[in-house]
Amino acid sequence: MLHTSITMSGIYIHIPFCKKACHYCNFHFSTQIEHINDFVDALLKEMSLQQNYLHQPVQTIYFGGGTPSLLNEAQLHKILKAIDANFVSSPNIEITLEANPDDINIEKTKMWSSQGINRLSIGIQSFQQEALNWMNRAHNTNQSHQSIENAIKAGINNLSIDLIYGTPHLTNEALINDIEILNTYQIPHVSCYALTVEEKTALHTLIKNKKIQDVDANKQALHFEIIVDQLEKNGFEHYEISNFAKPGHQSKHNSNYWKGVPYLGLGPSAHSYNVHSRQWNIANNILYIQNINKGIIPFEIENLETVTSYNEYMMISLRLSAGVELEEIKNRFGDAYLSHTLKVKEQFNHNGQLLNTQLGFTISKNARFLADGIASDFFITP
């Protein structure tokens, strides 16, 4: 995670609006999109209030949500102009915008490119209409294909595609077909997420009331194996549990998260991290706007104790192909934490779930789907 010299930082901007609610989503958003202009005005004020949070040049900007592709040209221009006014940016900055297929057309992709967006993360989720219907997505399969073609035509070739696996209607054959479609388009980055049933979502309620079929953990594990095998066969590096990239196309923004690089989160529910503490904004659009307009940033903060930072380091590192670095543990946390790590590692030496590396150890291929559970065995209770 954290290295001795930090020379960069990132900015995450949460756009908390969507056209409709996907059944599985538990991110903060509102479907009352008529308030976007008020939100953008508040966002610009928050930047001014937070202009001293980062002490390094901004290397990455990430528009997440919600649905950032709902922003029009004037709104996006205002936000990017305010970033330039309040922060120092690196010359080769990566600017990613999450987009839904139904928002993508030639005019919009050309506009994004002209505004400096050089990476798109498109929420395809599936090329199977039945799966899209089950998830209550706003787009159809034809729009999935058209969105990719429009982005490429507009000159945005640095594309990342999101896929969701483990839905009841997704067969093994359909999943393989989805991956082959990405290969046909020569997509350089893919993020694959197992469908999780989060409480307080429509999906949770529908399953609880037996209105729709529940997810199958064994099927998800099999889907994960298929994804890894197919993407690695197509030349992708499995550099993080959910992320795959062709050489040179890893997400700089997310990779910096995982390395412990400081970042500023702007907008409702956005998180910030500066090595010593983590803070998160209120997840309420109206209260966020009201407070910002009074010159108050409505956030909670957690000062990070050594044990918390160690647990986070183990969780993140065991999700990465690079794995855990023993010297890093010794330098950051001390000999007692190194001794604890080696002691827990001994318990895995005979089951093949961990593999030694030049600098430490990592998760073996056949245990990647279990990474979070394995990492939790290393946790120390605060």
Buried (B, 14 or more C-beta within 10 A) or exposed (E): BBEEEBEBBBBBBBBBBBBEBBBBBBBBBBEEBEBBEBBBBBBBBBBEBBBEBBEBBBBBBBBBBBBBBBBEEEBBBBBBEBBEEBBEBBEEBBBBBBBBBBBBBEEBBBBBBEBBBBBBBBBBBBBBBBBBEBBBBBBBBEBBBBBBEBBBEBEBBBBBBBBBBBBBBBEEEBBBEBBEBBBEBEBBBBBBBBBBBEEEBBBBBBBEEEEBEEBEEEBBBBBBBBBBEBBEEBEBBBBBBBBBBBEEBBBBBBBBBBBBBBBBBBBBBBBBBBEEEBBBBBBBBBEBBBBBEEEEBBBEEEEBEBBBBBBBBBBBBBBBBBBBBBEBBBEBBEEEBBEBBEEBBEEBEEEEBBEEBEEBBBBBBEBBBBBEEBBEEBBBEE
